[in-house]
């Protein structure tokens, strides 16, 4: 092992590591994963790998949008979300991973997960369910996913097009709705961190204006480095940082989409650090939710490769520790009461 690799491994062993956006294997029913696996060989990472990779905290999200959430809707959208949250808890217990509600519950040297939701469609239908989601342990609320809802509008459709068909056709105005503003305020009050990944620029900017605590975009990149609908522009990045929030670097790479390799990951990090400062960066891998990783990264056990790439790009040890976990912990402590 080279000295650089040894240094990155030591930092991974000692630094707090937080993955701000992942999924359990229960993100989709077994039958759907089996069908999808015949078309795309998606990485499948059991939660036990979090401990192997020395990941101290991972945000595990249920999918609640009208596109990918459909697989869980044989009973109702609400029961589908609850089923995913229950399965995530069961999966964590089976892997010996704690499910926590506050950052104070994170134990040094042990892996833990915190629950989130990606695509808050059920909240848009019945806002009082936000309180119930909080009671169920949800601490990170992704407003939209791959479908517009009663809260806001999307950056990218499931087919990869920019925005939704309705917005592109002019049938629907983009941005945070009046209900969306109410939900952001209520999430602030309850102690749920707002995640703007998948939101379009109009929704992102409006949510940043509305919030009284930091927000995040948990898994994305810089569109100035590479044009990709799921990446954010400079104005969005500055708005998120102005809330005290975080931009999650997303090491996804698949068929010329996303980041090619870990050095590409570091290029996005360098650009955003120059734009808003390294203290506004974190990592969101999207484990179990993507068709492939950037070359050189292999999931929960691959954080040393990201650390080494960041160090090659000129980030010092304190900045790397911030990106890998300290920044995420700071924002979670600010956004979640009792943390």
Protein Blocks (a to p, Z undefined) as FASTA:
>chain_A
ZZklmmmmmmmmmmccddfbdcdfklpcfklmmmmmmmpccddddfklmmmnopabdcdd
ddfbfklmmmmmmmbmmlmmmmmmmmmmmmmmmnopacdfbfklpcghiacdddddehjf
kmmmmmmlmmmmmmnopabdcfbfcbccfkbccfbdfkopacjfklmnopaccdjdfklm
mmmmmmmmnopacdfehiafklmmmmmmmpmbdcddfbgcdfklpgcfkbccfklmmmmm
mnopacdddfbdeehiajfblmlmmmmmmmmmmmnopklgccdekgoiafbdcehiacjk
lmmmmmmmmmmnopafklmmmmmmmmmmmmmmmmmghZZ
